[in-house]
Every structure is written in C-alpha cells, then in structure tokens.
Amino acid sequence: MELPEAFKEKMKNLMGDDYESLLDSYDQPESKGIRTNTLKLSPAELANKLPFKTQGVNWCKEGFYIDHEVRPGKNPRYYAGLYYVQEPTAMAAVEVLDPKPGDWVLDLCAAPGGKSTQIGAKLQGAGVLVANELVNSRAGILSTNIERMGITNAIVTNEFPERLVDSFYESFDRILVDAPCSGEGMFRKDPGALADWSLERVDRCMGKQEKILETAHRLLKPGGVLVYSTCTFSPEENEQMIEAFINKYPYVLETITLPGITEHGRVDWTRNQAEAIAKTLRIMPMTVKGEGHFIARLIKSEGVAEVLEIKQGYAKSRLKKATRIELQDYTDFAKNNLEPDFYQKIEDCLYLLGEHLYAIPAGVDLERIANLKLLRTGLHLGTFKKNRFEPSYALAMALKLSQAKNICDLADEDLAYQYLKGEALNLKVAKGWVLVGYDGYALGFGKASEGLIKNHYPKGLRIRKK
Ligand SMILES: C[S@@+](CC[C@H](N)C(=O)[O-])C[C@H]1O[C@@H](n2cnc3c(N)ncnc32)[C@H](O)[C@@H]1O
C-alpha cells in the first residue's frame, strides 16, 4: 500500500522500533467482522444459522471475525437484522460505554450506526437512545440501520451537536463521542480515507473534536459516563485531545480493561505527560487483529450547573397525542394482525405526526425537542390512509414472527430474495396483511389475496440482485 510520505515520517518518529511492524500491518488484509443483534437472537444462535465460518471477538461477546472473502451483506439474514457488519475493534467503544437498560444514552456522531445499533441492543428496548448525525445523507442511512435492527426506543436527529444543548442540557447518563477523525486506522479498509489524509486534515479534525467534546460535556449528567473514541493513530486527536479536555473540564479518567487488549494510551505522546492518559486504550493493528481504535472513558464530576438561556424558547411540537377516534383504523389493524403482548405495551405512547403514527419512548419531552431536525422519534408504526392503516417497515422489523397473526415464514433463500427485490410471491396465505419472514425472522410486510402476496418492502431498500 502506498502511504503518504508525511504520515510515514510522522509515525516513524513516534514509533521508533515499532514502526516497521506498523508498516507490515498495511500489507495484511483488513479484519472483517459482524456483531449479533441481541434484540433478535443470541450469538450462539446466529453462529449456528450462518453459512460461513465465525470466530469470537475477545472483547465483545456478540462479535465475530469472518473470513476476508465472505460477503456478509449477501445473506437474507442480514436484511432480517440478525447482525450488523462491523470491524472488530470498532465494537470495543460501546463495550467501554457499557449502557444498561433504562439509561438515557446519546451517540453524538452516529452514522452509519455501528455503535448506535450496538447501544440499542444493549438497552433492550428500555431507556432512550438519541442518535445524532450532522450530515443529512448519512443521517438517513443511520435511521434505516436503526429500523432494520428493530430498535424501538431511538430518536434520530440531524443536527450540529451544539444545537442539542437547549433540548438535552445535562440529560444523559452516557454519551459516546465517536469523533470525526483523520481515519489512519481506516487505510486498509477504505481507500477514500487514505486519499483524504493530510497533516492539515489532522488539524481540522482536532478543531471539530474539541468543539464536540465541549458540547458533550454540557449534555452529560454530573456523574455520567463519557466515552471518546477515534479510528486514527495521531496523538493530537487522541492522547493530546483527552489531556487538554481533562485540564479544562471536571472529569476523571477511568482505567479501561477489555479482554484481549493490552495496549494503553501513550503518556510520552502527550504535551504535559499527564499520567492518567495511561488509563485510555490504544488499539493498534500490529498487536490486535483489527484496524485500530483509541478509546477513553471519563466520569463527569459533580459541577456547577450553567444557567441556560434558551434563545428561541421551545416550539410547539408537531407530534400530538392521538385520540381514540383518530386511532380507530390503527386499533382495528392491531387487533386483527398483532398479538396483544406487542400492542398493549405501547398503548399509552401513541402520537401522530400528520398521517404518521409513532410510539414514543416514555419520558421524552416533545416540546423540548420540537426545534430539532428529527428523522425518527421512537418507533414509526405506520401511516393512516383513507379508511385504513398501513403498517411500516420499522414495525415489521420490531416484531417477532410470533407477535403477528398472519405470517409467511420463507424457508427458501431464493424466495426471500424474490421478496427483497420487491417482487410479489405466489403463495397462499390468509387474506390481508402478512408479516413475511425468512427462517424465523421478519423481513417486512406483504398483503395477501387469492394466492398472491403483494410486496410492501420499501422501494428504496429493494435489492437489485442476489
Ligand atoms: C467516525 S464517524 C461515526 C461512526 C459511527 N459512530 C459508527 O459507529 O457507525 C464520525 C461521524 O461524525 C460526523 N461528523 C462530521 N463532522 C462533524 C461535526 N463537526 N460534528 C459532529 N459530527 C460530525 C461524520 O459525518 C461521521 O458520520
């Protein structure tokens, strides 16, 4: 691999004798992985179902290495949301964040959603995940990934981080800042990261990281956990960024121990030799099978709260609590098509946004978030059409097949692909809405009549070929 000269020179100066082994690592193939979606099944169940070999990741019990030539996206189980394709060292940051069911968690730089979907699985539907992404097109991908994985308690926002402060000042138990970075750990995986790299880019990323961390501080509850991670090696974006942060803000660094990872942040690469930096993790591709990550875990000390000035005041929310009459077509749909254990649980949190119906996680103050660009507020259940309710893809993915009354569980991979391509299925099932699945897990809705299942898989997600 042709590496930029300025990068080689910098790493050689920093790494001394270890530099050659870093260079050698660039000639090895990238490490590939998948992570089990435990909202749907266990790692052992997944491994048994997959047609390719898997090997466990030491620091993440839901994670597996897969062979380099495997194409994990080419399997209907991927579309059923049974796993997320994720580089193994990228799985470490959420292990360090360690979210628990019931927590309020913010993923501040969230797209495409590897870490958000990992957080969502750990929350097991209890608590709230706010997944924010600045870049609009990437926020859309994040939202789709959250839906595919069947996460019901996420709010997806498309905002500059600082715009979240008026809505969520000191609101979160845990915050992940998986910062935009110069991507030196992505060179094997992503030729774009190599082409975009420059010393100036490192500088630009530092400016962004500093600002994002300052915002994260304002959003975290006192006593809360802040995890900072990057997929780059430059000390300026890692050890030095965290050293400057703890000098300015009231935080204590916690020692991170993860099975299989022994290397820590380099105190000798900081500006002021802060010993606490040795508590961070520096995962490098020469010592661990993976592309590399830097991770710091910080606890916010009790501090003096700011007096917030809400400049614009809060707007009126466009989401409004649905009345029984407004809900009639949905209620009919739910009673005819879903099992009570699913629809009774969400009865008290149904809100309308125009003709769209959402189940919004308890505790979310809709007035407070009304000023934000919201892509998804909780679970989108479906859309009211003239005299009927049409269930959504998100609802299909949040359901177990056992929670739908009329199902068509395909055993044949070709038929599953036929469905995923948007084609109708020549199969006889009871008339009406049918939850189509593959090998026990939902893929989406169809509508059956006279020996044919009409396809309701979203047009934008349909695949072109197997
Ligand atoms: C390392 S990626 C996040 C990867 C994601 N956490 C995952 O696991 O899939 C960093 C993200 O930060 C976003 N970003 C870029 N500039 C930003 C800024 N100034 N503030 C916040 N986020 C930014 C990028 O668009 C990108 O999606």
The ligand as an SDF file (V2000), in Angstrom:
LIG
                    3D

 27 29  0  0  0  0  0  0  0  0999 V2000
  -16.3470    8.0760   12.9350 C   0  0  0  0  0  0  0  0  0  0  0  0
  -17.8130    8.5460   12.1900 S   0  0  0  0  0  0  0  0  0  0  0  0
  -19.0270    7.7920   13.1990 C   0  0  0  0  0  0  0  0  0  0  0  0
  -19.1770    6.3090   13.0080 C   0  0  0  0  0  0  0  0  0  0  0  0
  -20.3310    5.7570   13.8100 C   0  0  0  0  0  0  0  0  0  0  0  0
  -20.1810    6.0620   15.2170 N   0  0  0  0  0  0  0  0  0  0  0  0
  -20.4870    4.2590   13.6530 C   0  0  0  0  0  0  0  0  0  0  0  0
  -20.0710    3.5090   14.5270 O   0  0  0  0  0  0  0  0  0  0  0  0
  -21.0810    3.8200   12.6530 O   0  0  0  0  0  0  0  0  0  0  0  0
  -17.9550   10.2310   12.6250 C   0  0  0  0  0  0  0  0  0  0  0  0
  -19.2450   10.9190   12.1780 C   0  0  0  0  0  0  0  0  0  0  0  0
  -19.1870   12.2900   12.5930 O   0  0  0  0  0  0  0  0  0  0  0  0
  -19.8160   13.0900   11.6120 C   0  0  0  0  0  0  0  0  0  0  0  0
  -19.2960   14.4880   11.6950 N   0  0  0  0  0  0  0  0  0  0  0  0
  -18.5160   15.1320   10.8310 C   0  0  0  0  0  0  0  0  0  0  0  0
  -18.2470   16.3830   11.2480 N   0  0  0  0  0  0  0  0  0  0  0  0
  -18.9010   16.5420   12.4020 C   0  0  0  0  0  0  0  0  0  0  0  0
  -19.0180   17.6200   13.3240 C   0  0  0  0  0  0  0  0  0  0  0  0
  -18.4140   18.7910   13.1100 N   0  0  0  0  0  0  0  0  0  0  0  0
  -19.7750   17.4160   14.4140 N   0  0  0  0  0  0  0  0  0  0  0  0
  -20.3890   16.2370   14.6150 C   0  0  0  0  0  0  0  0  0  0  0  0
  -20.2910   15.1830   13.7960 N   0  0  0  0  0  0  0  0  0  0  0  0
  -19.5580   15.3340   12.7020 C   0  0  0  0  0  0  0  0  0  0  0  0
  -19.4690   12.4090   10.3070 C   0  0  0  0  0  0  0  0  0  0  0  0
  -20.4170   12.7330    9.3040 O   0  0  0  0  0  0  0  0  0  0  0  0
  -19.4730   10.9370   10.6830 C   0  0  0  0  0  0  0  0  0  0  0  0
  -20.6950   10.3220   10.3590 O   0  0  0  0  0  0  0  0  0  0  0  0
  1  2  1  0
  2  3  1  0
  2 10  1  0
  3  4  1  0
  4  5  1  0
  5  6  1  0
  5  7  1  0
  7  8  2  0
  7  9  1  0
 10 11  1  0
 11 12  1  0
 11 26  1  0
 12 13  1  0
 13 14  1  0
 13 24  1  0
 14 15  1  0
 14 23  1  0
 15 16  2  0
 16 17  1  0
 17 18  1  0
 17 23  2  0
 18 19  1  0
 18 20  2  0
 20 21  1  0
 21 22  2  0
 22 23  1  0
 24 25  1  0
 24 26  1  0
 26 27  1  0
M  CHG  2   2   1   9  -1
M  END
$$$$
